[in-house]
Amino acid sequence: MKEEFLHFIWKHRLYQSRQLKTINGEPIEILQPGIHNLHAGPDFSDARIRIDNTLWVGSVELHRKSSDWKRHGHDKDQAYNNVILHVVAEYDERVKNTLGVELPTLILKWADTIEANYHELTESKDWVACASRLFRIDPFRVKFFLNSVMIERLKEKSEMVDGILRDTNGDWGETFYRMLARGFGFKENAQPFEMLARSLPQRILAHHHDSLQQTEALLFGQAGLLGEELFADDYYLSLRKEYRFLATKYSLKPIAGHLWKFMRMRPVNFPTIRLAQFARLIYNSQGLLGKLLEAKNIDEMRGWFEVIASPYWDKHYHFNRESPLREKKMGEQSLRLLVINVIVPFYFLYGEHQNKLYLKNRALQLLEELPAEDNMVIRKWALAGIEADNALESQALLHLKSRYCELKRCLSCGIGHKIILHEPL
């Protein structure tokens, strides 16, 4: 049994509460179990407990065995001198704090079924621990629970955006530009795209927004893809010449070209194509951030992101290597990914910083407008009995799987909680 299980029992008052007594026979009344502390220090703070007619306010520490108090060094740590009750599953020795005061100790007891259900979940070999029990769960209540999971996911994603905002000294325009670049890299090339944006500030591109050739030259050059001295076509040579002039003018140093991933990717997702589309977006979309902040729905955004790479790329996926004719236009799926991974978390954080609740709500609304993602994880959830109706729910299910199920955090999960207690959700 892990200590987190004891925390779960204590936090949710699942212990047998009749006639509680310390090991010395003093009656105990738990008025408030305290606030769960997930950082250093005692497990629960601000607890209110009456022991033998005296009301105590302070911290509570829980251990599997009472001897764990010494084993963890709490007997020499003054931070634990405000502990008013030591709660254990097994009592094997008396303990004192650094002042030499013996701590009141309570042996916690709970129903055997709760522990049995807990072990069944944590020891399960199923794809998700509760897969065989999900049929018992009310789908409506699951949907309600997924909303809270999605808020948690948005807060986590917003932390990454917040990091970029700090790095840009609070420049929202530069922050959005870097996020957008990262989004154009999608999963495989997100990092080199972000490195590119860091090496090429938005203000430099803004000086050349009226020239698609110069915009392409700056992006492909900073991407490290114009450095080869090869016998190439006119398009490549013109971009290289333009970039060398601009790189000297702005003292630019490109990132390493080998960082870009081409292997095991569909050609339409090659970084060369994404860079060309990104260049077109920047060329087409002056004031894009302002427009996005005023947009009400997906339809208003769609036209801005349905960009087409310059005509050269109609017959190329690589420089100087022709391919069958095909227009390289950003598709609906790419737009959806940009909304999910860029626009939604940006809305959420911007709304948080600017105290604009409507933007945070709009972030959730955008996800509800998009269809659910179709990938292996979402298909497995559907087979287990939980189907996503939109992108908000599919994103929540992805978060639930990676942050809860894979880590066996059933005690922190609303679904796991109810299953452990044998309660209908």
N, C-alpha and C positions, 0 to 999 in steps of 0.2 A: 504494500500500500504506500502511495506517495503522499507527501505532506499536502499537495494541492487538493487531494481528496478531503483531507481534514478541513482545509480552508473552505471548501465547497459546503461541507456539512455545517460548519460554524456560521458561515455567511448567510445561508438560507434557512438557518434554524431547523435543521433536519435531525437534530439529536433528540434523544429521549429526554424530555424536559421536566418530567414529574419528579419532585423531591430531589433536586440537584443538591449535592453536597461536596465540599472539598474533601481531600483525603483525611483531614482532621475532624470531619463530621460537621463543619460549619455549613449552614444552609446558604444556598446561592440563588439569586434571582437575576436573570439576564434581562435588563431593561433595553439595552442597545448593544448589539455585538460589535459595533465599531465600523470604521471605514477601512476597506481592504487596501493595504499598502503594497504596491507592486515594486517599490524601490527598497533601498537599504533601510534597516531598522525593524522594529517589531511588526508583526504581520497585520495587526489591526490597531488603528488609532481611534481616539475619542469614544471609547467604549464606556458604557454606564452600567455598572454591576453592583448589586447590593449583596454584601457578604456579612452574614450574622448581624443584620440590622444596621450596618454601616454602608452608606452609599459611596462608591469609589468611581472616579472618572480618570481614565488613562488608557494604556495600551494592553493588548492581549497578544501573547505569543503561543503558537501551536507547534507541537512536535509529535513524532511517532512515539518516541520514548522520552521520559522525563530527563534521562541522562544526556539526551542530545543538547540540552541547555549548555552543559559544560563542553561537550564535544564541539559545539559551534562557537565557543569562546564568549558566550553572553555573560558569564559570571565575571568577566574582566572588562566588560564594555559598558561604560556609563550610559550609553544611549538606551540601554534596556532597564535602567533604574526606575522608569515610569511604568513598567509592566505591573498591572494590578492583578492579573490572573494568568497562570500557566495552564494551558489546556493540552492534554495528551491522550493518545490512544492506549498507551501502556505505561504504568508507573513502576519505575525500578530504582529511583533514588530521590532524596530530597535535594532541592536546589536553592541557592541564594544569589542575590545580586551583589554588586560591588560594595554595597554598604553593609553587607553581612545580614541582610533581612531575608528571612525565608519566605518564598513565594507561595501564596495559596495555589493549590493545584487541583484541577478538575479532570477526572477521567471521563472522556467523551464516549457515549454509546449511541448507536443508531440501528435502524432495522437492517437485518441481514439481506433483505431483498435489494436494498439500495446499493450495497457493496457488490452484490452478485451482478446486478445490472451494469455497474461501473466496470467491473472486470471483464464482463462479456464484450463491452464496447472497446475497451483499451486493448484487449487481446484478439480482437477480430482480425481476420485475414482478408475480409471483403474489400472491394475497391474503396468504399467508404464504410466506416465501422458500423453504421446503422442501416446499411443497405437492406438487410433482411427484415427490418422493422419499419421502414418508411411507409409501408401500406397502412399502418395504424394512424398516420398523421393526417389531420384535416388540411387539405391543400390550401384553403383560404388562409388559415393561420400561418402556413409556411410562407405564403406570398407576403404577408404582413411582416414576418420576421426578416425576409430578404431585404426589405427596405432599410432596416437598421444596419444590415451587413453592407449594403451599398454605400451608406453614409460613411461607414468605417473605411471602405475602399477609397472613397473620394478624399477623405482626410489624409489617407496614406499617400495617394497620388499628389495631393496638394503640397505635401512636405517636400517632394522633389521640386515642384514649381517654386516653392518658397526659397529653396536653396539657390535656384537660378536667380531669383529676384534679389537675394542678398548679394550674389556675385556681381550683379549689374548695378549695385548701389541704388536699388529701388526703381530702376528704369523699366516700367511696364512694357513699353514698346520693344525694347531690346530683349526682355524676357520672353515675350510672345514670339518674337522672331526666332529665338533659339529653340523654343519649344516646337514651333512649326517646322523648323529644319529637322529636329529630331524625329518628328512625326513622319516626315517624308522618307526617312530612312527605314521606317517600319521596324520590325524586330531585328532583322539581320544587320542593318547598317545604321541603326539609331546612333551608336556611339561616334562613328566617323562623321556623320552629318552634324552632330552637336559640336564636335571638335572643329569642323569647318566653320560653323557659325561663330564660334568663339574667336577664331582666327581672322574672321572677316566681319567686322561690326556692321550693323545695319546702316549706320550713317554713311559708310563708304558706298554701299549699294544705292543709297538714296541719291547720291550725287550723279548717278548714271541710270536713273530709273527710266529715262526716255530712250535708252538704247538697249535693245535686246542683245545685240552682239557683245557689248561691253559687260552686260550683266552675266551672260554666259561665260565670257572670258574670265571674269573675276571668280565665278563659282567653280568652273572646271579647273582653273589654274590653282586656286587655293586648295582644291581637292587633291592636288598632286597628280593630275591626269594629263597635264600638258608639258611634262618635262622631257619626254623622249625626243631625241634628235633622229626622227625617222623620215623616210620618204613618204609623205602623206598627202592627202587631198587638200584642196584649197581651204575647206572649212576649218580643218584642224590647224593649218598653218596660220590662217588669219586670227583664230582665237589665241594661238600661242604668241603671235606678234603683239596683239592687243594686251594680253596679260603681262608680258614682260615690261611693257611701258607702264602699265598701271601698278604693277608690283613695285617698280622702282619709285614711282610717284608716292605711293603710300607706305613704302618700306614693309611690304608684305612677305611673309615666309609661309609657304604652303605646308600642309600636313603631308604625311607619307602616303603615297598612292597605293601602297600594298595593303593598307588598312581596309580597303573596300572589298566586300565579299560578293563574288559572282557565282561561286560553286553552289550546285543544288538549288538554284533559283530559276523561276520562269523568266525568260528573257525580258518580258514587259516590266519586270520588277528589278532589272539590273540597275545599279546605281547611276550609270550613265543616263538612263532614261529618266530616273527620278530627279537627277540634277537638272536635266533639260526642262522638265515640267516645273520644278521649283523656280527656275529662272523665269519661265513664262508667267508664273503666278506673281512673282515680284514685279515684273515688268507691267503686268495688267492691273495690279491691285494696290494702287496708292491709297493710303488711309484704310487699309483692310481691317485693322484692329477696331477702329471706330465704328465701322459698318457692322462688324460682328457683335459688338457690345449693344448695338441697337436692334439686331435681328431678333425676330420673334419665334422663328421655327426653322426647320431643316430646309424647307423649300427656298427661303430667302438666301440661304448659304450656298445652295447647290450650284448656282450659276457662277459664283466666284471661284469654285474649286474644279469645275469641269475644264481644266486647262489642257492645251494641246502642245506638245513639244514642237520645236521649230521644224520646218520641212525636211531638213537634213536627216532627222531621226526617223522619218517615214520609211527610209530604206537602210537604216543602220540600228544596231544595238551596241556596236563598238565603233571607235574611230577607225576610218580607213578600211572598213570591212563591210561590204554591202550585204543586205539581207532582203527577203521578199517584201514588197510594198505593204506597209501597214501603218495607219495613223496611230500615233502614241498619245492617246487621250486618257486622262485620269478617269477611272470608272467609279461606279456607285460604291463598290466595296471599299475602294481607297478613301472615298469621302467619309464613309461610315467609321473607318478606323481613325481618321483625323478628328472626327467629332468626339469619339470615345476617348482617345488618348491625348488630345491636345485641347480642343475647345471646351469640353466639359470640365476637366480639372482646372483650366484657366478661369472659366466662369466662377467656379466654386471658390477658388482662392481670392479672386478679385472681389467677389461679393463679400467675402469674409473681411478683407482688409478695408474695403470702402463702405462697410456696413450697409450693403445693398442686398437685402434678403431676396428680392425678386430675381437676382442673377443666380443665386444658389438654387432657387426653385426652378429656374429655367434650365439649369444644368441637368436636373432630374427629369424635367419635361422632355428635353432633347433625347435622353436615353429611352424614355417611354415611346417616343415617336419612331425609333429605329427598330427594325426586326431583330430578334434574338440571333446571336452569333451561332454559326454552325461549325462546331469542331468536336473532337473526340470527347473532351470533358463534358460538354453540354449534351452530347448524344448519350453518354453514359448516365448522366443525371436523369434524362428522360426515361431510359430503360429501368432506372431505379424507382421511377414514379413521380419525379419532379420535373415538369416541363416548363421551360422559360417562354414567356409570351412576348418579351421584348428585350432590348439590349440592357435595360436596367437589371432585369432578372438574370440574364445570362452573365453579366458582369458580377453580380452578387454571388452567383453560383461558382464562378471561377475563383472568387476571393474566398468563399467558404471552403472550397476544396484545398486551396494552397495554404491558407492561413489557419485553418482549423482541422480539417480531416487529415491532411498529411502529417500534421504535428500531434495528432491524437488529442486535440484540445476539446474533447467532448464536454468537459465540465464548464467550459466557457461558452458553449454553443447552446442557443435556445432550443434547438431540436434535441441535442444530446441530453440537455437538462431534463426535458419532459420524459424522454425515454428512460432515463435512469430512475425517475420517480414513478414510472408506470402511469403517467398522466396523459390523457389525450391532449394533443396540441391544437 
